[in-house]
């Protein structure tokens, strides 16, 4: 199973405001092997918001997308889902 997570995906790659702690990148991709009868797999990823002085757009939502696909078959099981959440003021 090909798994891809994109943080702040509506922004150009170099302008993204949210990065993953491990690797300091705005995306994560992994090919997972699923075997019948084995327990579910869980991945915890920690992301952070870059310092407000590093970007101008402080008002638009941070959009996330998650895609699940079968490798080599072009079959997308769950793709390009846009997730947005409004969070209370942070004083930026």
C-alpha positions as CSV (number, residue, x, y, z in Angstrom):
1,X,0.0,0.0,0.0
2,X,1.4,3.4,-1.0
3,X,0.7,6.0,1.6
4,X,1.4,9.7,1.1
5,X,0.7,12.6,3.4
6,X,1.0,16.2,2.2
7,X,1.0,19.1,4.7
8,X,-0.2,22.6,3.6
9,X,-0.6,21.2,0.1
10,X,-2.3,24.3,-1.4
11,X,0.9,26.2,-1.1
12,X,4.0,25.8,-3.4
13,X,6.4,23.3,-1.9
14,X,9.0,25.9,-0.9
15,X,6.4,28.1,0.8
16,X,4.7,25.5,3.0
17,X,4.2,26.7,6.6
18,X,4.0,23.2,8.2
19,X,6.8,20.7,8.2
20,X,7.3,17.3,9.7
21,X,9.7,17.2,12.6
22,X,11.6,14.2,11.2
23,X,13.3,15.4,8.0
24,X,11.8,18.9,8.0
25,X,9.8,18.1,4.9
26,X,6.1,19.0,4.1
27,X,5.3,15.5,2.9
28,X,5.7,11.9,4.0
29,X,5.6,8.8,1.7
30,X,5.9,5.1,2.6
31,X,5.1,1.8,1.0
32,X,3.5,-0.4,3.6
33,X,3.2,-4.2,3.3
34,X,-0.1,-5.5,4.7
35,X,-0.4,-9.2,5.6
36,X,-3.7,-10.8,6.4
37,X,-3.9,-11.8,10.1
38,X,-1.4,-9.3,11.4
39,X,-2.3,-6.4,13.7
40,X,-3.0,-3.0,12.2
41,X,0.0,-0.6,11.7
42,X,0.1,2.8,13.3
43,X,2.4,5.7,12.4
44,X,2.6,8.9,14.6
45,X,4.1,11.9,12.8
46,X,4.8,15.1,14.5
47,X,4.5,18.3,12.5
48,X,5.4,21.9,13.4
49,X,4.4,25.4,12.2
50,X,7.4,27.3,10.9
51,X,8.2,30.6,12.7
52,X,5.7,33.3,11.7
53,X,8.5,35.6,10.6
54,X,9.4,33.0,7.8
55,X,6.1,33.4,5.9
56,X,3.5,36.1,5.0
57,X,0.3,34.2,4.8
58,X,-1.0,33.8,8.4
59,X,-4.7,33.7,7.6
60,X,-5.4,30.9,5.1
61,X,-6.2,27.4,6.4
62,X,-3.5,24.7,6.4
63,X,-4.8,22.0,4.1
64,X,-3.7,18.4,4.6
65,X,-4.2,15.5,2.2
66,X,-3.8,11.8,2.6
67,X,-3.6,9.3,-0.3
68,X,-3.7,5.5,-0.2
69,X,-3.1,3.5,-3.3
70,X,-2.1,0.0,-4.5
71,X,1.4,0.2,-5.9
72,X,1.9,-0.6,-9.6
73,X,-1.8,-0.9,-10.3
74,X,-2.8,2.8,-10.4
75,X,-5.7,2.0,-8.1
76,X,-6.3,4.8,-5.6
77,X,-8.2,3.5,-2.5
78,X,-8.5,6.8,-0.7
79,X,-7.0,9.8,-2.5
80,X,-6.3,13.4,-2.2
81,X,-8.6,14.0,0.7
82,X,-8.6,17.6,1.8
83,X,-8.7,18.1,5.6
84,X,-9.1,21.6,7.1
85,X,-9.7,22.7,10.7
86,X,-10.2,26.1,12.2
87,X,-8.2,26.5,15.4
88,X,-8.6,29.4,17.8
89,X,-6.4,32.5,17.7
90,X,-2.7,32.0,18.3
91,X,-1.7,35.6,18.5
92,X,0.4,35.4,15.3
